[in-house]
Amino acid sequence: MSTHRITEARLGALLSDIGRARIGVVGDFCVDTYYMVDSASAKPSLETGLVTRPVRVQRSSLGGAGNVVANLRALGVRRLKAFAVIGSDPTGAELSRLLNAVGADTGGMSVQEVDWQTNCYIKPIVQGRESNRYDFGVFNSISPESERALLGSLAAALPELDALVINQQFERGLHSAAVRSGINRLLAEFPGVVGLVDCRNIAEAYPAGLHQLNDLEAARLCGIPRGPAEVIARKEARDSAARLFSKWRRPVFVTRGRQGCIVADDAGTHEIPGILTTGEIDTVGAGDSMVSGIAACLAVGSTPAEAASFGNLVAGVTVQKLQQTGTATPDEVRDLHGRASYMELS
């Protein structure tokens, strides 16, 4: 077991190098829409008598796989391709607008007219706190035509990519059996492309890729049942990482929230300590930030441990941005690296 922290010189070199990375992202692209509710201005509706929720500010940002793209762009990756299925709805148009705004190539996105809503999380913020969320796209069913279009776009693009991030947020939708099989086949056909899997509950469906997953999911995949609020012990997380690496023979990144990350690869097991933060944090999108940092580094030849150290810094920046799926710029990453204190390993 070794502990890894990135040096200032190496950080500077990586921030320079990742500008040349060519990265694709395939998966559940979402729009995160925030409604800032001004409760003081609420009045009963004339039609229903129910108290209204006046929205003072509405803002949208890229979520899910889209947030991975946004994070990669903020870090300086210039060549980005998005692969997804969207609906013929206003949210689909907004998703396309947001991706175009960050300079992503959206040629790999296709529109499905039937049985598909563009993935969206609507988040009302009432008195400074997020209220019950509205989720769109949870009942999506991908058509054979959309499967063929998606896999065809990936096959055409992979020869020009260094890395492909495979994202899964929703239990239903894009990741059908045909899509899973096709992506695994393509990764085998193009071994020079790093496939990095970031799936909430189907990580085992992509054995051809490297994997980022949290400690709870790693324990589950090792047959250790744990509830969503349970704490995974350090040794248990290390053992899970090692077992999954032995199973897949691909590097595994097990994230531990505030406790950092554990990496298992051919060189052994490495521990990246968590960054101490003061004040309130917002962990929404932290996993996207982590995977973006890892992918950017792997795309330019970093070791897994170094990539995880970099991703840890990126996530350390974004968790301090409240009520948003934040991103991290190179200057913000450098600043955090220069002043960061780290958690005691436990």
RAGIHU-V303144 format. One line per field, one symbol per residue. ss: DSSP state (h for helix, s for strand, l for the rest). burial: I if it has 24 or more other ideal C-beta (glycine too) atoms within 12 Angstrom, else O. A space follows every 10 residues. Layout:
ss->???
burial->???
//
This chain:
ss->lssllllhhh hhhhhhhhhh lsssssllss ssssssslhh hllsllllll slllssssss sssshhhhhh hhhhhlllss sssssssllh hhhhhhhhhh hlllssssss ssllllllls ssssssllss ssssssllll lllhhhhhhh hhhhhhhhll llssssssll llllllhhhh hhhhhhhhhl lllssssssl llhhhlllls sssshhhhhh hlllllllll lllhhhhhhh hhhhhhhhll lsssslhhhl sssssllsss ssllslllll lllllhhhhh hhhhhhhhll lllhhhhhhh hhhhhhhhll lllllllllh hhhhhhhhhl lsllll
burial->OOOIIIOOOI IOOIIOIIOO IIIIIIIIII IIIIIIIOOO OOOOOOOOOO OOIOOOOOOI IIIIIIIIII IIIIIIIOII IIIIIIIOOO IIOIIIOIIO OIOIIIOIII IIOOOIIIII IIIIIIOOOO OOOOIIIOOI OIIOOIIOII IOIIIOIIOO IIIIIIIIII OOIIIIOOII OIIIOIIOOI OOIIIIIIII OIIIIIIIII IIIIIIIIII IIOOOOOOOO OIOIOIIIII IIIIIOOIOI IIIIIIIIII IIIIIOOOII IIIIIOIOOO IIIIIIIIII IIIIIIIIII OIIIIIIIII IIIIIIIIII IOIIIIIIOI OIIIOIIOOI OIIOIO
//
